Amino acid sequence: MPAHIPTRAIPLMTTVYRKIFPAVKKELQNWEKRARQIPDKELRKQACVSIQTKRFHCQGGAVYALLAGRRFQEAIRFIVAYQTISDYLDNLCDRSTSMDSADFRLLHEAMRDALSPGNGTGNYYAKRREQEDGGYLAELVQTCQGVLAGLGDYHKIYPYAEKLGSLYRDLQVHKHVAQPERIPRLTDWFYAERKEQDGLAWYEFSAAAGSTLGIFCLVSYGLAENMTETRAAAVTRGYFPYLQALHILLDYYIDQEEDLEEADLNFCSYYPSSWKMKQRLLEVIEQAVRRLDQLPDREFHQFVIQGLVGLYLGEPKAKEITGSKEITRELIRKSGSTAGFFFLNTKLYYVLKR
């Protein structure tokens, strides 16, 4: 095998393709079938579209099931359900019939309840016209609660998962209100969360809040039954803010042209120049890698960073960005040879798909 191909990446990806992705596909098929039964036309449309267009979010997140050991299927069940809630609610807010922040806040109470096994469920649609989802959102919440109820040490994880979850929920409210209100709300929120800023600009902090990866990591370690409060704190520090910021900034990076056309909020558009964006992305990678030293299974988390860089930059949309060749080259060089491996495999996948 040529020396430039990272041999350890191959068995990892083989396991992902043979064991993780088929289980994700099965879970998503079940939820898609359930979504098609939603009585309300608009809710049914957004539930189905979110699964059809954002399934890769569940596939990427489910890689964390590898940390759960023999309970990997439970991890996948939680990850797919929680991410499906996230994607569904994002669609409801993005293409909303409402611009009411109270509506968005109540919808996202579903994500708070999903992390709280003792909470039960509520009427998350009470502040909007569309009401009848046939129990779809409540079932997603209950699926998450059912998995978490089986974690004997969940009380050690909960404060950290809830902190990441609360930041995510706040972001979803602030970024979906009427356009004139968005930036003032996001910047006020940024300054209110002073302890969590860690040298980030407001749009980088917002990106960090928008990732679910830290929660997936915490829950998967919890299912492996080797969680301590020290480890939960280390995972949270290792993922927030830099690794999570990298995740979402890359997502926004490849969506720049699309978001410009749709007049959607894109955090990468707030960098003063393409050069500054590239420099900050390089710095975010450096900080994310540096914080891996405090985590168990460092090599796995290194693969996550390299996978994020390679997979996102290998997307066909990335080529549409001005100066993309230089940015791609430098980010992959900074991330390491495994990022190049993921990048080339992603490009090959899209070539074969055509």
Secondary structure per residue as TSV (DSSP state, phi and psi in degrees):
chain	resnum	aa	ss	phi	psi
A	1	M	-	360.0	133.8
A	2	P	-	-55.4	145.1
A	3	A	T	-64.7	-27.2
A	4	H	T	-78.0	-8.8
A	5	I	S	-89.4	118.9
A	6	P	-	-69.9	109.8
A	7	T	T	-62.7	-31.6
A	8	R	T	-72.8	-21.0
A	9	A	H	-72.7	-28.4
A	10	I	H	-68.7	-49.9
A	11	P	H	-63.9	-33.5
A	12	L	H	-62.1	-49.5
A	13	M	H	-69.5	-31.4
A	14	T	H	-61.6	-44.2
A	15	T	H	-62.7	-42.3
A	16	V	I	-60.6	-47.2
A	17	Y	I	-70.6	-35.1
A	18	R	I	-87.0	-31.3
A	19	K	I	-113.9	-45.3
A	20	I	I	-79.1	-53.9
A	21	F	H	-60.4	-41.4
A	22	P	H	-61.0	-37.7
A	23	A	H	-68.0	-38.0
A	24	V	H	-63.2	-44.5
A	25	K	H	-58.0	-42.8
A	26	K	H	-64.0	-44.5
A	27	E	H	-62.1	-44.7
A	28	L	H	-66.2	-35.7
A	29	Q	H	-61.6	-41.2
A	30	N	H	-64.4	-43.1
A	31	W	H	-71.1	-34.7
A	32	E	H	-66.6	-40.7
A	33	K	H	-60.2	-42.3
A	34	R	H	-66.5	-39.2
A	35	A	H	-63.2	-35.7
A	36	R	T	-67.1	-13.2
A	37	Q	T	-93.7	0.0
A	38	I	-	-65.2	127.8
A	39	P	S	-65.8	-44.6
A	40	D	S	-71.2	129.4
A	41	K	H	-61.5	-45.5
A	42	E	H	-68.6	-44.1
A	43	L	H	-64.0	-40.2
A	44	R	H	-62.4	-44.2
A	45	K	H	-59.7	-49.7
A	46	Q	H	-68.6	-34.8
A	47	A	H	-65.1	-45.4
A	48	C	H	-68.6	-44.4
A	49	V	H	-63.3	-39.4
A	50	S	H	-62.9	-38.0
A	51	I	H	-72.1	-43.0
A	52	Q	H	-66.6	-36.7
A	53	T	H	-100.0	-13.5
A	54	K	H	-125.0	21.1
A	55	R	H	-61.9	-26.1
A	56	F	H	-63.9	-23.8
A	57	H	H	-62.7	-42.4
A	58	C	H	-68.7	-39.0
A	59	Q	H	-63.4	-45.2
A	60	G	H	-65.8	-45.1
A	61	G	H	-64.2	-32.8
A	62	A	G	-69.7	-11.4
A	63	V	G	-57.0	-29.6
A	64	Y	G	-66.2	-16.8
A	65	A	G	-60.9	-22.0
A	66	L	G	-61.4	-25.3
A	67	L	G	-79.0	-11.5
A	68	A	G	-87.3	-4.9
A	69	G	G	63.9	-131.5
A	70	R	G	-66.3	-16.6
A	71	R	G	-98.1	28.3
A	72	F	H	-61.5	-32.3
A	73	Q	H	-67.9	-34.7
A	74	E	H	-66.0	-39.0
A	75	A	H	-61.8	-43.4
A	76	I	H	-63.1	-41.2
A	77	R	H	-59.0	-45.7
A	78	F	H	-65.8	-49.6
A	79	I	H	-59.5	-46.2
A	80	V	H	-65.2	-43.8
A	81	A	H	-65.3	-46.8
A	82	Y	H	-65.4	-43.3
A	83	Q	H	-68.0	-33.1
A	84	T	H	-67.0	-38.9
A	85	I	H	-58.6	-49.1
A	86	S	H	-56.2	-49.5
A	87	D	H	-68.3	-39.4
A	88	Y	H	-63.7	-48.2
A	89	L	H	-67.6	-34.8
A	90	D	H	-61.2	-42.3
A	91	N	H	-64.0	-43.8
A	92	L	H	-59.6	-38.0
A	93	C	H	-81.0	-39.7
A	94	D	H	-63.1	-45.6
A	95	R	T	-110.3	46.0
A	96	S	-	-80.6	149.8
A	97	T	S	-86.1	1.2
A	98	S	-	-131.2	151.0
A	99	M	-	-124.4	27.8
A	100	D	-	-92.8	119.3
A	101	S	H	-62.6	-32.1
A	102	A	H	-65.9	-35.2
A	103	D	H	-64.2	-47.2
A	104	F	H	-63.3	-39.1
A	105	R	H	-64.2	-43.4
A	106	L	H	-68.2	-41.3
A	107	L	H	-54.8	-43.7
A	108	H	T	-80.2	-2.8
A	109	E	H	-61.9	-23.2
A	110	A	H	-59.2	-36.6
A	111	M	H	-75.0	-31.8
A	112	R	H	-66.0	-46.3
A	113	D	H	-64.6	-34.2
A	114	A	H	-60.9	-27.1
A	115	L	T	-93.8	1.9
A	116	S	-	-127.2	90.1
A	117	P	T	-55.3	-27.1
A	118	G	T	-89.0	2.7
A	119	N	S	-83.1	-21.6
A	120	G	-	71.9	-158.0
A	121	T	-	-135.4	165.4
A	122	G	-	-135.1	-173.1
A	123	N	-	-89.1	93.7
A	124	Y	T	-75.0	-11.1
A	125	Y	T	-101.1	10.4
A	126	A	T	-60.1	-23.8
A	127	K	T	-103.8	17.0
A	128	R	S	-134.2	165.2
A	129	R	S	-67.8	-43.6
A	130	E	-	-75.7	127.9
A	131	Q	-	-126.4	-36.9
A	132	E	-	-90.1	96.6
A	133	D	-	-107.2	8.0
A	134	G	T	64.3	22.5
A	135	G	T	86.7	8.5
A	136	Y	H	-58.7	-54.1
A	137	L	H	-65.5	-39.9
A	138	A	H	-61.8	-37.6
A	139	E	H	-67.6	-37.7
A	140	L	H	-61.8	-45.4
A	141	V	H	-60.8	-45.9
A	142	Q	H	-65.4	-31.7
A	143	T	H	-64.0	-45.0
A	144	C	H	-62.4	-45.4
A	145	Q	H	-61.1	-38.0
A	146	G	H	-63.1	-40.5
A	147	V	H	-67.1	-46.7
A	148	L	H	-66.5	-29.9
A	149	A	H	-64.5	-20.6
A	150	G	T	-89.1	4.0
A	151	L	-	-94.9	111.5
A	152	G	T	-63.0	-29.2
A	153	D	T	-105.6	23.2
A	154	Y	H	-62.4	-27.7
A	155	H	H	-61.3	-23.8
A	156	K	H	-78.8	-27.6
A	157	I	H	-88.8	-36.1
A	158	Y	H	-51.5	-48.2
A	159	P	H	-58.0	-34.2
A	160	Y	H	-79.4	-41.1
A	161	A	H	-63.9	-41.4
A	162	E	H	-67.1	-36.2
A	163	K	H	-62.6	-47.8
A	164	L	H	-63.7	-39.6
A	165	G	H	-64.9	-39.1
A	166	S	H	-68.1	-37.0
A	167	L	H	-64.2	-41.6
A	168	Y	H	-61.6	-45.7
A	169	R	H	-64.4	-41.4
A	170	D	H	-60.0	-45.5
A	171	L	H	-57.1	-47.1
A	172	Q	H	-62.3	-33.6
A	173	V	H	-69.7	-52.0
A	174	H	H	-65.2	-37.1
A	175	K	H	-83.4	-9.4
A	176	H	H	-106.7	-2.8
A	177	V	S	-70.1	178.6
A	178	A	-	-54.3	142.0
A	179	Q	H	-50.6	-44.1
A	180	P	H	-62.7	-22.5
A	181	E	H	-88.5	-18.5
A	182	R	H	-61.9	-56.1
A	183	I	H	-65.8	-45.0
A	184	P	H	-57.2	-40.9
A	185	R	H	-67.0	-44.2
A	186	L	H	-64.9	-41.1
A	187	T	H	-72.3	-38.0
A	188	D	H	-61.9	-42.7
A	189	W	H	-62.4	-42.3
A	190	F	H	-57.1	-48.9
A	191	Y	H	-70.2	-26.8
A	192	A	H	-71.6	-26.5
A	193	E	T	-98.4	48.9
A	194	R	H	-55.4	-39.9
A	195	K	H	-65.9	-22.3
A	196	E	H	-97.9	-2.8
A	197	Q	H	-70.5	-46.5
A	198	D	T	54.8	44.2
A	199	G	T	80.4	11.0
A	200	L	-	-93.6	152.9
A	201	A	-	-75.2	164.3
A	202	W	H	-59.8	-36.4
A	203	Y	H	-75.6	-27.5
A	204	E	H	-73.9	-40.1
A	205	F	H	-61.8	-43.0
A	206	S	H	-59.6	-41.9
A	207	A	H	-61.3	-44.4
A	208	A	H	-60.1	-36.6
A	209	A	H	-70.7	-20.2
A	210	G	T	-87.5	4.8
A	211	S	-	-101.6	145.1
A	212	T	-	-102.5	4.3
A	213	L	H	-64.0	-39.8
A	214	G	H	-61.6	-39.8
A	215	I	H	-64.7	-42.5
A	216	F	H	-62.7	-38.5
A	217	C	H	-65.6	-45.4
A	218	L	H	-60.4	-47.1
A	219	V	H	-66.9	-40.1
A	220	S	H	-65.3	-42.1
A	221	Y	H	-63.5	-37.9
A	222	G	H	-62.1	-38.6
A	223	L	H	-68.4	-25.8
A	224	A	T	-74.7	-6.3
A	225	E	T	62.6	35.4
A	226	N	-	-133.5	34.7
A	227	M	-	-91.2	135.6
A	228	T	-	-124.9	164.7
A	229	E	H	-64.6	-34.0
A	230	T	H	-62.9	-43.1
A	231	R	H	-67.8	-40.5
A	232	A	H	-60.2	-42.2
A	233	A	H	-65.2	-40.9
A	234	A	H	-64.3	-42.0
A	235	V	H	-62.1	-44.0
A	236	T	H	-62.8	-44.1
A	237	R	H	-67.1	-34.3
A	238	G	H	-70.6	-29.7
A	239	Y	H	-98.6	-34.8
A	240	F	T	-113.1	127.8
A	241	P	T	-99.6	-18.7
A	242	Y	H	-71.6	-46.8
A	243	L	H	-65.6	-41.1
A	244	Q	H	-66.9	-37.5
A	245	A	H	-62.2	-42.7
A	246	L	H	-58.3	-45.7
A	247	H	H	-53.6	-53.5
A	248	I	H	-78.5	-33.9
A	249	L	H	-63.3	-38.3
A	250	L	H	-65.3	-38.1
A	251	D	H	-62.4	-44.9
A	252	Y	H	-70.3	-33.8
A	253	Y	H	-57.1	-46.8
A	254	I	H	-78.4	-13.2
A	255	D	T	-97.8	9.2
A	256	Q	H	-58.5	-48.5
A	257	E	H	-65.5	-43.7
A	258	E	H	-62.2	-44.2
A	259	D	H	-69.3	-32.6
A	260	L	H	-62.8	-44.2
A	261	E	H	-65.1	-38.3
A	262	E	H	-88.7	-2.0
A	263	A	T	57.9	36.4
A	264	D	-	-93.2	153.2
A	265	L	-	-64.2	131.3
A	266	N	-	-136.9	117.4
A	267	F	G	-65.1	-28.1
A	268	C	G	-67.8	-21.4
A	269	S	G	-71.4	-10.6
A	270	Y	G	-91.7	-4.0
A	271	Y	S	-68.6	138.4
A	272	P	S	-66.8	-20.6
A	273	S	S	-158.5	163.5
A	274	S	H	-63.1	-36.5
A	275	W	H	-63.6	-44.8
A	276	K	H	-64.9	-38.9
A	277	M	H	-61.1	-45.3
A	278	K	H	-60.9	-45.7
A	279	Q	H	-62.5	-41.2
A	280	R	H	-69.1	-38.8
A	281	L	H	-62.3	-39.5
A	282	L	H	-63.4	-40.7
A	283	E	H	-67.9	-37.6
A	284	V	H	-65.0	-42.1
A	285	I	H	-59.7	-46.3
A	286	E	H	-59.8	-45.0
A	287	Q	H	-67.2	-39.3
A	288	A	H	-62.3	-43.9
A	289	V	H	-64.9	-41.6
A	290	R	H	-60.1	-37.3
A	291	R	G	-77.9	-8.4
A	292	L	G	-67.2	-20.8
A	293	D	G	-60.9	-24.6
A	294	Q	G	-89.8	-0.6
A	295	L	S	-102.6	147.3
A	296	P	S	-70.6	161.7
A	297	D	S	54.3	47.6
A	298	R	H	-53.8	-40.7
A	299	E	H	-61.8	-38.9
A	300	F	H	-60.3	-46.8
A	301	H	H	-68.8	-30.8
A	302	Q	H	-63.5	-41.1
A	303	F	H	-60.3	-38.2
A	304	V	H	-59.7	-48.8
A	305	I	H	-60.1	-47.7
A	306	Q	H	-65.8	-36.6
A	307	G	H	-65.6	-43.5
A	308	L	H	-58.1	-48.6
A	309	V	H	-62.9	-48.8
A	310	G	H	-66.4	-43.8
A	311	L	H	-69.7	-43.5
A	312	Y	H	-68.9	-44.7
A	313	L	H	-72.8	-18.4
A	314	G	T	-80.9	-11.1
A	315	E	S	-63.2	139.2
A	316	P	G	-54.5	-33.4
A	317	K	G	-61.3	-27.8
A	318	A	G	-63.1	-29.7
A	319	K	G	-68.3	-19.8
A	320	E	G	-76.7	-13.9
A	321	I	S	-79.3	134.9
A	322	T	T	-58.9	129.4
A	323	G	T	74.1	18.7
A	324	S	H	-64.4	-34.1
A	325	K	H	-61.2	-46.3
A	326	E	H	-67.5	-43.5
A	327	I	H	-61.7	-46.6
A	328	T	H	-59.7	-46.7
A	329	R	H	-59.3	-45.9
A	330	E	H	-72.5	-38.4
A	331	L	H	-67.1	-38.8
A	332	I	H	-68.9	-40.4
A	333	R	H	-60.4	-41.7
A	334	K	H	-67.0	-34.4
A	335	S	H	-82.2	-28.4
A	336	G	-	114.4	169.2
A	337	S	H	-61.4	-30.7
A	338	T	H	-65.6	-32.9
A	339	A	H	-61.9	-39.3
A	340	G	H	-64.4	-37.2
A	341	F	H	-61.7	-48.5
A	342	F	H	-63.7	-38.8
A	343	F	H	-61.0	-49.0
A	344	L	H	-66.6	-38.7
A	345	N	H	-67.0	-36.3
A	346	T	H	-66.7	-44.0
A	347	K	H	-61.8	-41.6
A	348	L	H	-63.3	-40.5
A	349	Y	H	-57.7	-45.2
A	350	Y	H	-72.4	-30.4
A	351	V	H	-64.7	-46.9
A	352	L	H	-67.1	-33.4
A	353	K	H	-63.4	-35.3
A	354	R	-	-68.0	360.0
